[in-house]
Amino acid sequence: MGAELLVTVVDQLVSGIAREEPQDDTQATYAPRLTKEEGLIDWTRSAPEIHNRIRGLYPWPHAYTFFKGTRLIVLRSAVATAGASPTIPGTILRVTSEAIQVATGDGELAILDVQPEGRRAMRAHDFLLGHRLATGETFSNS
C-alpha cells in the first residue's frame, strides 16, 4: 500500500497537482525522551501490549525484566495465546526448545530472543542451554 501511495504522490508532485496542507499546531503533541526505566516489563499487561512494547523499545532503551535478581533484556517475542491466564503474571508456564512461555495479565507471551546482563544477544534456545528455568518460576520487576 505504501509503495502505491508513494507512486501516486510522486506523480502528483511531477504534474504539479499536489497541494500542501500546513500542520494544525493545535493538534500537535510533545513526545518526551524515552528513559531506561520505561523498558521495565509490567507482566500484568496483556500479551499483545507487552509484545508491542518490546518491539517499540528496540533498539533502545530495550524492554527488560529480572530473573533471580539479574536483569534480562527481552529482544524479540510473540503473542502465544490470548485470554485470561490461570496463573500469576510473569510466571514461566513452559520452556520449549524455541521459546520461554510466560503468563501475562491477559494471555501468554513467547520470549524468543534475550540478552542477559553483560552478555551478548542470543536466541532463547541458547540462553536455556546455560540457564535452567523451571515451570512456575517468575520474572520480577526488581
DOKE-899822 format. One record per residue (C-alpha): residue number from 1; chain; x, y, z. Coordinates in Angstrom, 3 decimals. Layout:
# DOKE-899822
+-----+--------+----------+----------+----------+
: num : cadena :        X :        Y :        Z :
+-----+--------+----------+----------+----------+
: NUM :      A :        X :        Y :        Z :
...
+-----+--------+----------+----------+----------+
***
This chain:
# DOKE-899822
+-----+--------+----------+----------+----------+
: num : cadena :        X :        Y :        Z :
+-----+--------+----------+----------+----------+
:   1 :      A :    0.000 :    0.000 :    0.000 :
:   2 :      A :    2.806 :    2.373 :    0.867 :
:   3 :      A :    4.563 :    1.805 :   -2.457 :
:   4 :      A :    1.367 :    2.522 :   -4.398 :
:   5 :      A :    0.755 :    5.717 :   -2.412 :
:   6 :      A :    4.352 :    6.839 :   -2.970 :
:   7 :      A :    3.988 :    6.415 :   -6.751 :
:   8 :      A :    0.724 :    8.390 :   -6.684 :
:   9 :      A :    2.234 :   11.247 :   -4.658 :
:  10 :      A :    5.370 :   11.423 :   -6.814 :
:  11 :      A :    3.184 :   11.565 :   -9.938 :
:  12 :      A :    1.151 :   14.390 :   -8.380 :
:  13 :      A :    4.323 :   16.307 :   -7.477 :
:  14 :      A :    5.686 :   15.949 :  -11.006 :
:  15 :      A :    2.419 :   17.069 :  -12.619 :
:  16 :      A :    2.076 :   19.986 :  -10.189 :
:  17 :      A :   -1.335 :   19.000 :   -8.833 :
:  18 :      A :   -0.143 :   18.023 :   -5.364 :
:  19 :      A :   -1.146 :   20.541 :   -2.732 :
:  20 :      A :    0.470 :   21.150 :    0.606 :
:  21 :      A :   -1.511 :   21.207 :    3.834 :
:  22 :      A :    0.002 :   23.021 :    6.797 :
:  23 :      A :    0.094 :   21.125 :   10.070 :
:  24 :      A :   -2.544 :   22.086 :   12.611 :
:  25 :      A :   -0.310 :   23.090 :   15.516 :
:  26 :      A :   -3.216 :   22.824 :   17.965 :
:  27 :      A :   -3.268 :   19.052 :   17.314 :
:  28 :      A :    0.497 :   18.564 :   17.747 :
:  29 :      A :    1.736 :   16.898 :   20.922 :
:  30 :      A :    5.115 :   16.679 :   22.598 :
:  31 :      A :    6.739 :   13.261 :   22.842 :
:  32 :      A :    9.183 :   13.181 :   25.760 :
:  33 :      A :   12.517 :   11.409 :   25.501 :
:  34 :      A :   12.405 :    7.713 :   26.435 :
:  35 :      A :   14.185 :    6.608 :   29.600 :
:  36 :      A :   15.638 :    3.248 :   30.600 :
:  37 :      A :   13.041 :    2.873 :   33.333 :
:  38 :      A :   10.260 :    2.779 :   30.722 :
:  39 :      A :   11.642 :   -0.529 :   29.476 :
:  40 :      A :   10.667 :   -2.478 :   32.602 :
:  41 :      A :    8.061 :   -5.068 :   31.574 :
:  42 :      A :    4.802 :   -4.967 :   33.500 :
:  43 :      A :    3.643 :   -8.591 :   33.310 :
:  44 :      A :    0.107 :   -7.640 :   34.396 :
:  45 :      A :   -0.493 :   -6.068 :   30.973 :
:  46 :      A :   -1.860 :   -8.139 :   28.095 :
:  47 :      A :    0.402 :  -10.257 :   25.880 :
:  48 :      A :   -0.170 :   -8.030 :   22.799 :
:  49 :      A :    0.638 :   -4.884 :   24.843 :
:  50 :      A :    3.885 :   -6.369 :   26.168 :
:  51 :      A :    4.836 :   -7.676 :   22.707 :
:  52 :      A :    4.279 :   -4.229 :   21.170 :
:  53 :      A :    6.286 :   -2.586 :   23.947 :
:  54 :      A :    9.196 :   -4.966 :   23.297 :
:  55 :      A :    9.077 :   -4.119 :   19.581 :
:  56 :      A :    8.690 :   -0.386 :   20.254 :
:  57 :      A :   11.619 :   -0.149 :   22.656 :
:  58 :      A :   14.046 :   -1.916 :   20.328 :
:  59 :      A :   16.870 :   -0.997 :   19.760 :
:  60 :      A :   16.833 :    1.446 :   22.686 :
:  61 :      A :   16.147 :    1.569 :   25.602 :
:  62 :      A :   15.082 :   -2.123 :   25.397 :
:  63 :      A :   12.371 :   -3.939 :   27.281 :
:  64 :      A :   13.672 :   -5.858 :   30.270 :
:  65 :      A :   12.709 :   -7.914 :   33.275 :
:  66 :      A :   14.556 :   -9.510 :   36.155 :
:  67 :      A :   15.188 :  -13.182 :   36.749 :
:  68 :      A :   16.769 :  -14.273 :   40.034 :
:  69 :      A :   17.937 :  -10.699 :   40.642 :
:  70 :      A :   19.679 :  -10.305 :   37.275 :
:  71 :      A :   18.460 :   -8.023 :   34.508 :
:  72 :      A :   17.349 :   -9.839 :   31.358 :
:  73 :      A :   16.710 :   -7.804 :   28.195 :
:  74 :      A :   13.914 :   -9.200 :   26.032 :
:  75 :      A :   14.723 :   -8.514 :   22.393 :
:  76 :      A :   12.081 :  -10.483 :   20.500 :
:  77 :      A :    8.765 :  -12.034 :   21.417 :
:  78 :      A :    5.492 :  -13.316 :   20.017 :
:  79 :      A :    1.965 :  -13.419 :   21.350 :
:  80 :      A :    1.390 :  -17.090 :   22.147 :
:  81 :      A :   -2.271 :  -17.020 :   23.203 :
:  82 :      A :   -4.906 :  -14.508 :   24.153 :
:  83 :      A :   -7.309 :  -14.784 :   27.060 :
:  84 :      A :   -7.016 :  -14.964 :   30.792 :
:  85 :      A :   -4.130 :  -16.979 :   32.181 :
:  86 :      A :   -4.811 :  -19.201 :   35.193 :
:  87 :      A :   -1.626 :  -18.179 :   36.985 :
:  88 :      A :    0.242 :  -15.128 :   38.323 :
:  89 :      A :    1.534 :  -12.767 :   35.589 :
:  90 :      A :    5.263 :  -13.209 :   34.987 :
:  91 :      A :    5.184 :  -16.938 :   35.759 :
:  92 :      A :    7.035 :  -19.270 :   33.393 :
:  93 :      A :    4.432 :  -21.658 :   32.012 :
:  94 :      A :    6.542 :  -23.738 :   29.625 :
:  95 :      A :   10.070 :  -23.907 :   28.363 :
:  96 :      A :   10.428 :  -25.264 :   24.843 :
:  97 :      A :   13.443 :  -25.576 :   22.575 :
:  98 :      A :   12.415 :  -22.339 :   20.844 :
:  99 :      A :   10.816 :  -20.110 :   23.476 :
: 100 :      A :   10.022 :  -19.313 :   27.077 :
: 101 :      A :    6.229 :  -19.130 :   27.517 :
: 102 :      A :    5.245 :  -16.588 :   30.174 :
: 103 :      A :    1.860 :  -15.770 :   31.704 :
: 104 :      A :    0.716 :  -12.172 :   31.334 :
: 105 :      A :   -2.279 :  -10.287 :   32.660 :
: 106 :      A :   -4.187 :  -11.431 :   29.579 :
: 107 :      A :   -2.718 :  -14.273 :   27.535 :
: 108 :      A :    0.715 :  -15.779 :   27.145 :
: 109 :      A :    3.887 :  -14.329 :   25.672 :
: 110 :      A :    6.618 :  -16.359 :   23.989 :
: 111 :      A :   10.084 :  -14.918 :   24.598 :
: 112 :      A :   12.238 :  -15.724 :   21.560 :
: 113 :      A :   15.470 :  -13.676 :   21.909 :
: 114 :      A :   17.131 :  -12.339 :   25.061 :
: 115 :      A :   20.290 :  -10.632 :   26.255 :
: 116 :      A :   21.471 :  -11.421 :   29.776 :
: 117 :      A :   23.118 :   -8.541 :   31.623 :
: 118 :      A :   26.705 :   -8.093 :   30.421 :
: 119 :      A :   26.362 :  -10.759 :   27.709 :
: 120 :      A :   25.603 :  -10.889 :   24.003 :
: 121 :      A :   22.155 :  -11.200 :   22.460 :
: 122 :      A :   21.013 :  -14.780 :   21.905 :
: 123 :      A :   18.055 :  -16.930 :   20.992 :
: 124 :      A :   16.008 :  -18.274 :   23.899 :
: 125 :      A :   17.260 :  -21.754 :   22.968 :
: 126 :      A :   20.892 :  -20.713 :   23.526 :
: 127 :      A :   20.009 :  -18.948 :   26.774 :
: 128 :      A :   18.304 :  -22.107 :   28.018 :
: 129 :      A :   21.436 :  -24.176 :   27.373 :
: 130 :      A :   23.224 :  -22.266 :   30.126 :
: 131 :      A :   20.312 :  -21.412 :   32.412 :
: 132 :      A :   17.856 :  -23.794 :   33.989 :
: 133 :      A :   14.397 :  -22.251 :   34.000 :
: 134 :      A :   11.647 :  -24.243 :   35.619 :
: 135 :      A :    7.927 :  -24.052 :   35.168 :
: 136 :      A :    6.471 :  -21.973 :   37.983 :
: 137 :      A :    9.472 :  -19.655 :   38.415 :
: 138 :      A :    8.706 :  -15.983 :   37.874 :
: 139 :      A :   10.151 :  -12.917 :   36.229 :
: 140 :      A :   10.069 :   -9.922 :   38.554 :
: 141 :      A :   10.219 :   -6.125 :   38.491 :
: 142 :      A :   13.380 :   -5.885 :   40.571 :
+-----+--------+----------+----------+----------+
***
